[in-house]
Amino acid sequence: MIFQNYDTGNFFDELFAPDGSPRSHAQLLVDAIGRLPADAVRSRQQAAEQLLLQIGITFNVYGNDVGTEKIFPFDIIPRTIAESEWKSVEHGLMQRIQALNLFLDDIYHDQKIIRDGIIPGDLIESASGFRKECRELNPPHALWAHICGSDLVRDETGTFYVLEDNLRCPSGVSYMLANRMVMKRSLPRLFNSAHVRPVSDYAADLRSLLEYLAPEGLPDPKVVVLTPGMYNSAYFEHSFLAQQMGVDLVEGRDLVVEDGFVWMRSTQGFERVDVIYRRIDDDFIDPEVFRADSMLGVPGLMTVYREGRVALANAPGTGVADDKAVYAYVPEMIRYYLDQETVVPNVPTYVCRR
C-alpha cells in the first residue's frame, strides 16, 4: 500500500483531508494507486520518464555544466481538482484576462486608469515591459493578450492565488499536453472512469483563435509560428504547437516584408502570411522599431501590423501587464474596468509607495 503511513503534513493536500481520509473527488485515484504495489508504481514512473525522453519532451537549462537539455519533470500521481472548484478558478482567470486586456488597451490610448488615480503613471512609464512604440496601436478586435499564462499557488487552507501573470510570450502549455498524454498511457482505466476534462482540443482551439485575428475577408488565412530558433529554451514547444496546429514553423529569416504585406519564403516561392503566433520577445521582432541589432525579427513587421495587414499574437507591449509592480494593482483593475471583486486573488502583496 503506497499510501500506508502517509503524512498529510502542515499543508493543503489535494488527495487527502487533514484526518487522512481521501477527498471525495480524489477517491477513485487513491483507490487505483493504492491497489498497486510500490514496485508497480515505480516501474510506471520509470516507463513514463523513458517515454518523455523517447518523444523528445525536453527543455533547455542555460548555465548548467551537466547538460543543457532536461526531461520535463513528471509525477505519476496526478494533481486532482474537483470540477466545482475548477469552475471557480476558470471564471477567475477569465475575469483577470478580460481586465488585463482592457488595461492594456487603455494605457496605450487614453490612460483613463492613470487619470482617475487608480494606478500611478510613473509606474507604467518605468515598467520594463511598457513600449512607447505601441502607443495608439490597435490590435484586431482590441485584443492584446490572446494567450495568458497565470501561475497559481495554494496556501495551507487550499485557497488558490495568482502568483504572477505572463502575457508576453507565455510558455509551458506543450508540456501540460504532453503530461496528459503520458498520464493517460500510465493510468488509462482511471481516466476512463474519472471523467477527467479533456485538453486534447487545445491546438485546434488555438488555431481557431489565431485565424479569428486575421484581416477580414480571408477565407483561409495563413498562420505561422515565429520562433527564435532551435537554441531557444522553449523550442520544443514552438515546434510541437506548429505541428499540432498544422502550420509552418518559421524563423525571422524566413519572412520578408514587401508591397505592404508579410511573405514567407517557401520552395514554391513567396506565400502571404496573415497571422503570426510570435514566440520572440518585443525587443527582437522588428529591428526598425525596437532593437536595431536584432537578427531574429522581421524588418518592417510593425508597419504592416499597424496597417492591419497582418496579426500578431500576443500583441507587442503586453509585457507591461505582467510587470511585478503592476501585478499589485490587478484587483483594482478588475474593480475599475469590470465593477467586480476579484474571484482568484493575488498573493498578499504590499505596495510600499501608498
C-alpha positions, 0 to 999 in steps of 0.5 A, a space after each residue: 500500500 503506497 499510501 500506508 503511513 502517509 503524512 498529510 503534513 502542515 499543508 493543503 493536500 489535494 488527495 487527502 483531508 487533514 484526518 487522512 481520509 481521501 477527498 471525495 473527488 480524489 477517491 477513485 485515484 487513491 483507490 487505483 494507486 493504492 491497489 498497486 504495489 510500490 514496485 508497480 508504481 515505480 516501474 510506471 514512473 520509470 516507463 513514463 520518464 523513458 517515454 518523455 525522453 523517447 518523444 523528445 519532451 525536453 527543455 533547455 537549462 542555460 548555465 548548467 555544466 551537466 547538460 543543457 537539455 532536461 526531461 520535463 519533470 513528471 509525477 505519476 500521481 496526478 494533481 486532482 481538482 474537483 470540477 466545482 472548484 475548477 469552475 471557480 478558478 476558470 471564471 477567475 482567470 477569465 475575469 483577470 484576462 478580460 481586465 488585463 486586456 482592457 488595461 492594456 488597451 487603455 494605457 496605450 490610448 487614453 490612460 483613463 486608469 492613470 487619470 482617475 488615480 487608480 494606478 500611478 503613471 510613473 509606474 507604467 512609464 518605468 515598467 520594463 515591459 511598457 513600449 512607447 512604440 505601441 502607443 495608439 496601436 490597435 490590435 484586431 478586435 482590441 485584443 492584446 493578450 490572446 494567450 495568458 499564462 497565470 501561475 497559481 499557488 495554494 496556501 495551507 487552507 487550499 485557497 488558490 492565488 495568482 502568483 504572477 501573470 505572463 502575457 508576453 510570450 507565455 510558455 509551458 502549455 506543450 508540456 501540460 499536453 504532453 503530461 496528459 498524454 503520458 498520464 493517460 498511457 500510465 493510468 488509462 482505466 482511471 481516466 476512463 472512469 474519472 471523467 477527467 476534462 479533456 485538453 486534447 482540443 487545445 491546438 485546434 482551439 488555438 488555431 481557431 483563435 489565431 485565424 479569428 485575428 486575421 484581416 477580414 475577408 480571408 477565407 483561409 488565412 495563413 498562420 505561422 509560428 515565429 520562433 527564435 530558433 532551435 537554441 531557444 529554451 522553449 523550442 520544443 514547444 514552438 515546434 510541437 504547437 506548429 505541428 499540432 496546429 498544422 502550420 509552418 514553423 518559421 524563423 525571422 529569416 524566413 519572412 520578408 516584408 514587401 508591397 505592404 504585406 508579410 511573405 514567407 519564403 517557401 520552395 514554391 516561392 513567396 506565400 502571404 502570411 496573415 497571422 503570426 503566433 510570435 514566440 520572440 520577445 518585443 525587443 527582437 521582432 522588428 529591428 526598425 522599431 525596437 532593437 536595431 541589432 536584432 537578427 531574429 525579427 522581421 524588418 518592417 513587421 510593425 508597419 504592416 501590423 499597424 496597417 492591419 495587414 497582418 496579426 500578431 499574437 500576443 500583441 507587442 507591449 503586453 509585457 507591461 501587464 505582467 510587470 511585478 509592480 503592476 501585478 499589485 494593482 490587478 484587483 483594482 483593475 478588475 474593480 475599475 474596468 469590470 465593477 467586480 471583486 476579484 474571484 482568484 486573488 493575488 498573493 498578499 502583496 504590499 505596495 510600499 509607495 501608498 
